[in-house]
Amino acid sequence: MASLTLRTTRIGSIVQRFYCKFTDEKGTVRVVALTTKFEGTPPASGRLRDPGDAKFEKARHAAQLEANAFAEKARDRKIHIYAMRKLVELRQGAITETRIADLPKLVMSEPNFALLSKQRQDSKRISLADFCAWCASRHLVFATEVSRALATEYIRLLGAADSKGRAYSRGSIKDRLTPLRTAFGMRGVLPDDAANPFVNNATATARAPEPTVSRTPLSREEEKRLLENAKQHRQTHDIILTALHTGQRRGDIFGLRWENVDLQKKAMHVRQSKTGAVVWLPLSRELFEVLSRIYSKKQRDEAHVFPEAASHKHRAGARIDAVFRETFGTTSVDSGKNKRAANTRGMHSLRTTFISRRLTEGWTIEQVSLFTGHSSAQVVYKHYHKASALDLRDKLEESLAKK
């Protein structure tokens, strides 16, 4: 969009005309006098960031439309020049334009891509592959063919429900657009100074914001009931206790290896599968006793702390879910249109319980992040800090007892 400017005379009075400042097809910044009639009283400062009277503001709006037309024509001429240059290259057999099918390879060749966790890498690969397939169905070959209108169409497609009534949430849409924004922003994919079609696009038109459903933390009594019901299967009990004492995600606990556990130093380190962050965790007395017992009975060549969970993730997850249902019953809530119901009590509740309890006890957000691997305090407070009234009551009674 072109910008409007005002000019002043040598004696400081404002020239009664609007001027347009834009960049032409050669990359030169130009200032052109507009034909829109100057009316009303301009701001006394002579700066358009300050408002004038009603007549001036109406004239300014009309002038801005005329200025935008100048910028649009310059953009069209630039695209025409670029297309003519590419046509010559095609005829000469020297094709230098980036193909859409090559975008995944370009993104994966970036140094930062190798630092991501496998889960994040796979997510980006799938997003890029789906976009390439969509472009192929529309016979789009080169990256320059993806206009802003086509990008908006693709975003709306992500927000639309499929034949089963399912659709991506607003957050999932943003996650799927991130690698596309990265790909089209890489040097050489689009012409110099060309706008990235996935930057500042109308993501909001795809789906309206939906309420966030977070897991509910457990009280002390609920924690005891859960562990008591889990004793029917020793490994399920140990996994739940590990989650309560470390705040780690289910997949990270299932994949925990003995090489990451140091019983002599009473500590362990875990690489977060979601973020790739490495967290170092001291072992509580109770968790140390559990891990020592498991280690004393493990097979010589056993690599995982919880071997059954590592090799049969779905079976172990189903067993844990059954313990939660036995303890709390059905706790599903509506999580938004076209989305399956969310369970407010599950394995992830143990992570929420750990974080909420530590913050209630007076830990700083930095100390909690050393355990959980979060880099943003906003994420912790939005999704995890759900201190229960029972925990607050215990904290209050503890404080009063010290007086």
C-alpha positions as CSV (number, residue, x, y, z in Angstrom):
1,M,0.0,0.0,0.0
2,A,1.3,3.5,-0.9
3,S,1.6,6.2,1.7
4,L,0.2,9.7,1.6
5,T,2.3,12.7,2.4
6,L,1.8,16.4,2.8
7,R,4.2,19.1,1.7
8,T,4.9,22.5,3.1
9,T,6.2,25.7,1.5
10,R,9.3,27.6,2.5
11,I,7.4,29.7,4.9
12,G,5.8,26.7,6.6
13,S,2.3,26.7,5.2
14,I,0.8,23.4,4.0
15,V,0.5,22.9,0.2
16,Q,-3.2,22.3,-0.7
17,R,-2.6,18.9,-2.4
18,F,-2.1,15.3,-1.5
19,Y,1.0,13.5,-2.5
20,C,1.6,9.7,-2.9
21,K,4.9,8.0,-2.0
22,F,5.5,4.5,-3.5
23,T,8.1,2.2,-5.1
24,D,7.9,1.7,-8.8
25,E,8.8,-1.4,-10.9
26,K,12.5,-0.5,-10.9
27,G,12.7,-0.2,-7.2
28,T,12.8,3.6,-7.2
29,V,10.9,5.5,-4.5
30,R,8.7,8.1,-6.2
31,V,6.5,10.9,-5.0
32,V,3.5,11.9,-7.2
33,A,0.9,14.6,-6.8
34,L,-2.6,13.2,-6.7
35,T,-5.7,14.6,-8.5
36,T,-8.0,14.1,-5.5
37,K,-9.4,17.4,-4.4
38,F,-7.9,18.8,-1.2
39,E,-10.7,19.8,1.2
40,G,-11.2,20.8,4.8
41,T,-8.7,21.7,7.4
42,P,-5.5,19.6,7.7
43,P,-3.8,18.8,11.0
44,A,-1.9,21.8,12.3
45,S,1.2,19.7,12.7
46,G,1.3,19.0,8.9
47,R,1.6,15.3,9.7
48,L,-1.0,12.8,8.4
49,R,-0.7,10.7,11.5
50,D,-2.7,13.4,13.2
51,P,-6.4,13.9,12.3
52,G,-7.9,16.9,10.6
53,D,-11.5,17.9,10.4
54,A,-14.3,15.8,9.0
55,K,-14.0,17.2,5.4
56,F,-10.3,16.6,5.4
57,E,-10.6,13.0,6.6
58,K,-13.1,12.3,3.9
59,A,-10.8,13.7,1.2
60,R,-7.8,11.8,2.7
61,H,-9.7,8.5,2.4
62,A,-10.4,9.2,-1.3
63,A,-6.7,10.2,-1.8
64,Q,-5.5,7.0,-0.2
65,L,-7.6,4.9,-2.7
66,E,-6.0,6.8,-5.6
67,A,-2.5,6.3,-4.1
68,N,-3.2,2.5,-3.7
69,A,-4.0,2.4,-7.4
70,F,-0.6,3.9,-8.2
71,A,1.1,1.2,-6.1
72,E,-1.0,-1.6,-7.6
73,K,-0.1,-0.5,-11.2
74,A,3.6,-0.5,-10.3
75,R,3.3,-3.9,-8.8
76,D,1.6,-5.2,-12.0
77,R,4.3,-3.8,-14.2
78,K,7.0,-5.4,-11.9
79,I,5.3,-8.8,-12.3
80,H,5.0,-8.3,-16.0
81,I,8.8,-7.6,-16.3
82,Y,9.6,-10.6,-14.1
83,A,7.3,-12.9,-16.2
84,M,9.0,-11.7,-19.5
85,R,12.4,-12.4,-18.0
86,K,11.3,-15.9,-17.0
87,L,9.8,-16.5,-20.4
88,V,13.2,-15.7,-22.0
89,E,14.9,-18.1,-19.5
90,L,12.4,-20.9,-20.4
91,R,13.1,-20.4,-24.1
92,Q,16.8,-20.5,-23.6
93,G,16.5,-23.6,-21.4
94,A,17.9,-21.9,-18.3
95,I,15.1,-22.4,-15.8
96,T,15.9,-20.7,-12.5
97,E,12.5,-20.4,-11.0
98,T,11.6,-22.5,-7.9
99,R,9.2,-25.3,-8.3
100,I,6.5,-25.9,-5.7
101,A,7.5,-29.5,-5.5
102,D,11.0,-28.4,-4.4
103,L,9.8,-26.4,-1.4
104,P,9.9,-29.3,1.1
105,K,13.6,-30.1,0.2
106,L,14.5,-26.4,0.6
107,V,12.9,-26.1,4.1
108,M,14.5,-29.4,5.3
109,S,17.9,-28.2,4.1
110,E,17.8,-25.3,6.6
111,P,20.2,-25.7,9.5
112,N,17.5,-25.0,12.1
113,F,15.3,-27.9,10.7
114,A,17.8,-30.5,12.0
115,L,17.5,-29.0,15.5
116,L,13.8,-29.7,15.7
117,S,12.3,-32.8,17.4
118,K,11.3,-35.6,15.1
119,Q,7.6,-34.9,15.9
120,R,8.0,-31.3,14.7
121,Q,10.0,-32.3,11.6
122,D,7.3,-34.8,10.6
123,S,4.6,-32.2,11.2
124,K,6.3,-29.7,8.8
125,R,6.9,-32.4,6.2
126,I,3.2,-33.3,6.2
127,S,2.1,-29.7,6.0
128,L,4.4,-29.1,3.0
129,A,3.4,-32.3,1.3
130,D,-0.3,-31.6,1.6
131,F,0.2,-28.1,0.1
132,C,2.3,-29.5,-2.8
133,A,-0.5,-32.0,-3.5
134,W,-3.1,-29.3,-3.4
135,C,-1.1,-27.2,-5.9
136,A,-0.6,-30.2,-8.2
137,S,-4.4,-30.7,-8.3
138,R,-4.7,-27.1,-9.5
139,H,-1.9,-27.6,-12.0
140,L,0.3,-25.0,-10.2
141,V,4.0,-25.6,-10.9
142,F,6.1,-22.6,-9.8
143,A,6.1,-20.8,-6.5
144,T,5.4,-17.5,-8.2
145,E,2.1,-18.8,-9.3
146,V,0.8,-18.9,-5.7
147,S,-0.9,-15.5,-5.3
148,R,-2.3,-14.1,-2.1
149,A,-5.8,-15.0,-3.3
150,L,-4.7,-18.6,-3.7
151,A,-3.1,-18.6,-0.3
152,T,-6.3,-17.3,1.2
153,E,-8.3,-20.0,-0.6
154,Y,-6.0,-22.7,0.9
155,I,-6.3,-21.3,4.4
156,R,-10.1,-21.4,4.1
157,L,-9.9,-24.9,2.8
158,L,-8.0,-25.9,6.0
159,G,-10.8,-24.3,8.1
160,A,-13.6,-26.1,6.3
161,A,-15.1,-29.3,7.8
162,D,-14.5,-32.6,5.9
163,S,-17.1,-35.3,5.1
164,K,-17.1,-36.5,8.7
165,G,-17.6,-33.0,10.1
166,R,-14.0,-32.6,11.3
167,A,-11.8,-29.5,10.8
168,Y,-8.5,-28.1,12.0
169,S,-8.7,-25.8,15.0
170,R,-7.4,-22.2,14.6
171,G,-4.1,-23.1,16.4
172,S,-3.6,-26.2,14.1
173,I,-4.1,-24.0,11.0
174,K,-1.4,-21.6,12.2
175,D,0.9,-24.6,12.8
176,R,0.3,-25.9,9.2
177,L,0.9,-22.4,7.7
178,T,4.2,-21.8,9.5
179,P,6.4,-24.0,7.2
180,L,4.6,-22.5,4.2
181,R,5.4,-19.0,5.4
182,T,9.0,-20.1,5.9
183,A,9.3,-21.7,2.5
184,F,7.9,-18.7,0.6
185,G,10.1,-16.4,2.6
186,M,13.4,-18.1,1.6
187,R,15.8,-16.3,-0.6
188,G,15.3,-17.0,-4.3
189,V,11.8,-18.6,-4.0
190,L,10.0,-15.3,-4.9
191,P,11.3,-12.2,-6.8
192,D,13.1,-9.7,-4.7
193,D,10.7,-7.4,-2.7
194,A,7.7,-9.7,-3.7
195,A,5.1,-10.1,-0.9
196,N,5.0,-13.5,0.8
197,P,1.4,-14.7,0.2
198,F,1.3,-16.4,3.6
199,V,2.4,-13.4,5.7
200,N,-0.3,-11.3,7.4
201,N,-2.9,-13.3,5.6
202,A,-6.5,-13.5,6.9
203,T,-6.1,-16.6,9.0
204,A,-9.0,-15.4,11.1
205,T,-11.4,-16.0,8.1
206,A,-10.6,-19.7,8.3
207,R,-12.0,-20.3,11.8
208,A,-13.2,-18.2,14.7
209,P,-11.3,-18.5,18.0
210,E,-12.5,-21.4,20.1
211,P,-12.3,-21.8,23.9
212,T,-9.2,-23.6,25.2
213,V,-9.9,-26.7,27.2
214,S,-7.2,-27.5,29.7
215,R,-6.7,-30.5,32.0
216,T,-7.8,-30.2,35.6
217,P,-5.2,-30.6,38.3
218,L,-5.7,-33.2,41.0
219,S,-6.1,-32.5,44.7
220,R,-4.1,-34.4,47.2
221,E,-7.0,-36.7,47.9
222,E,-7.6,-37.4,44.2
223,E,-3.9,-38.2,43.7
224,K,-4.0,-40.8,46.5
225,R,-7.2,-42.4,45.0
226,L,-5.6,-42.5,41.6
227,L,-2.4,-44.2,42.8
228,E,-4.4,-46.6,44.9
229,N,-6.5,-47.7,41.9
230,A,-3.3,-48.0,39.7
231,K,-1.7,-50.5,42.1
232,Q,-3.5,-53.3,40.2
233,H,-0.8,-53.0,37.5
234,R,2.6,-52.1,38.9
235,Q,4.0,-50.4,35.8
236,T,0.9,-48.2,35.3
237,H,1.3,-47.1,39.0
238,D,5.0,-46.4,38.4
239,I,4.3,-44.3,35.3
240,I,1.7,-42.3,37.0
241,L,3.9,-41.6,40.0
242,T,6.8,-40.6,37.6
243,A,4.5,-38.1,35.9
244,L,3.3,-36.7,39.3
245,H,6.9,-36.2,40.5
246,T,8.4,-34.8,37.2
247,G,5.6,-33.2,35.2
248,Q,6.8,-34.9,32.0
249,R,4.5,-35.8,29.1
250,R,3.3,-39.3,28.6
251,G,5.4,-40.0,25.5
252,D,8.6,-38.8,27.1
253,I,8.0,-41.1,30.1
254,F,7.1,-44.1,27.9
255,G,10.4,-43.6,26.0
256,L,12.6,-42.9,29.1
257,R,15.9,-44.9,28.8
258,W,18.2,-46.0,31.6
259,E,21.1,-44.1,29.9
260,N,19.2,-41.0,30.9
261,V,18.9,-42.0,34.6
262,D,21.7,-41.5,37.1
263,L,20.7,-43.3,40.3
264,Q,24.0,-42.4,42.0
265,K,23.4,-38.6,41.5
266,K,19.6,-39.1,42.0
267,A,18.9,-37.3,38.7
268,M,17.8,-37.9,35.2
269,H,17.6,-35.9,31.9
270,V,14.8,-36.0,29.3
271,R,14.7,-34.6,25.8
272,Q,11.2,-33.2,25.2
273,S,9.8,-34.9,22.1
274,K,7.6,-31.9,21.4
275,T,10.1,-29.0,21.7
276,G,13.4,-30.7,21.6
277,A,14.4,-29.0,24.9
278,V,16.6,-31.1,27.3
279,V,15.5,-30.9,31.0
280,W,17.5,-32.1,34.0
281,L,15.4,-33.4,36.8
282,P,16.4,-34.3,40.4
283,L,14.7,-37.4,41.7
284,S,12.4,-37.1,44.7
285,R,12.9,-39.7,47.5
286,E,9.8,-41.7,46.5
287,L,10.6,-41.6,42.8
288,F,14.2,-42.7,43.5
289,E,12.9,-45.7,45.4
290,V,10.6,-46.7,42.6
291,L,13.4,-46.4,39.9
292,S,15.8,-48.3,42.1
293,R,13.3,-51.1,42.5
294,I,12.7,-51.3,38.7
295,Y,16.5,-51.2,38.0
296,S,17.1,-54.1,40.4
297,K,14.7,-56.3,38.5
298,K,15.4,-55.2,34.9
299,Q,16.9,-57.5,32.2
300,R,20.6,-57.1,31.5
301,D,20.0,-55.8,27.9
302,E,16.8,-53.8,28.7
303,A,17.2,-50.2,27.5
304,H,13.9,-48.6,28.6
305,V,12.8,-47.9,32.1
306,F,9.2,-48.9,31.2
307,P,9.8,-51.5,28.5
308,E,6.2,-52.6,28.0
309,A,5.0,-49.0,27.6
310,A,7.9,-48.3,25.1
311,S,7.0,-51.3,22.9
312,H,3.2,-51.1,23.3
313,K,2.3,-47.5,23.7
314,H,-1.4,-47.8,22.8
315,R,-1.9,-50.7,25.3
316,A,-0.1,-48.8,28.1
317,G,-2.1,-45.6,27.3
318,A,-5.4,-47.5,27.3
319,R,-4.5,-49.0,30.7
320,I,-3.8,-45.6,32.2
321,D,-7.0,-44.2,30.7
322,A,-8.9,-47.0,32.4
323,V,-7.5,-46.1,35.8
324,F,-8.6,-42.5,35.3
325,R,-12.1,-43.6,34.3
326,E,-12.3,-45.9,37.3
327,T,-11.2,-43.1,39.6
328,F,-13.0,-40.1,38.2
329,G,-15.7,-41.5,35.8
330,T,-16.4,-39.7,32.5
331,T,-15.1,-36.1,32.5
332,S,-15.5,-35.2,28.8
333,V,-16.4,-31.6,27.9
334,D,-17.3,-30.0,24.6
335,S,-14.1,-28.5,23.0
336,G,-15.7,-26.6,20.1
337,K,-17.6,-27.2,16.9
338,N,-16.4,-30.0,14.7
339,K,-14.0,-31.2,17.4
340,R,-14.1,-34.3,19.5
341,A,-14.9,-33.9,23.2
342,A,-11.9,-33.2,25.4
343,N,-11.2,-35.2,28.6
344,T,-10.3,-32.8,31.5
345,R,-8.9,-35.7,33.5
346,G,-6.2,-37.8,31.9
347,M,-2.5,-38.4,31.9
348,H,-1.8,-34.7,31.0
349,S,-3.6,-33.8,34.2
350,L,-0.6,-35.0,36.0
351,R,1.6,-32.5,34.2
352,T,-0.9,-29.7,35.1
353,T,-1.0,-31.0,38.7
354,F,2.8,-30.8,38.9
355,I,3.0,-27.3,37.5
356,S,0.1,-25.8,39.5
357,R,1.3,-27.3,42.7
358,R,4.9,-26.0,42.3
359,L,3.7,-22.5,41.5
360,T,1.3,-22.6,44.5
361,E,4.2,-23.6,46.7
362,G,6.1,-20.5,45.6
363,W,8.4,-21.8,42.8
364,T,9.3,-19.2,40.2
365,I,8.2,-19.7,36.6
366,E,11.9,-20.1,35.7
367,Q,12.3,-23.0,38.2
368,V,9.2,-24.7,36.8
369,S,10.4,-24.3,33.2
370,L,13.6,-26.2,34.1
371,F,11.4,-29.2,34.8
372,T,8.9,-28.8,31.9
373,G,11.0,-27.3,29.1
374,H,8.6,-24.4,28.5
375,S,10.2,-21.3,27.1
376,S,7.2,-19.1,27.4
377,A,5.6,-18.1,30.7
378,Q,2.4,-17.3,28.8
379,V,1.9,-20.9,27.9
380,V,2.4,-22.1,31.4
381,Y,-0.1,-19.6,32.9
382,K,-2.7,-20.2,30.1
383,H,-2.7,-24.0,29.9
384,Y,-1.1,-25.3,33.2
385,H,-1.4,-23.0,36.1
386,K,-4.8,-24.2,37.5
387,A,-4.3,-24.1,41.2
388,S,-7.2,-25.8,43.0
389,A,-9.0,-24.5,46.0
390,L,-7.9,-27.5,48.0
391,D,-4.2,-26.8,47.3
392,L,-4.7,-23.1,48.2
393,R,-6.5,-24.1,51.4
394,D,-3.6,-26.4,52.4
395,K,-1.1,-23.6,51.6
396,L,-3.1,-21.2,53.8
397,E,-3.3,-23.5,56.7
398,E,0.4,-24.2,56.4
399,S,1.1,-20.5,56.5
400,L,-1.2,-19.9,59.5
401,A,0.4,-22.7,61.4
402,K,3.8,-21.0,61.2
403,K,2.6,-17.9,63.0
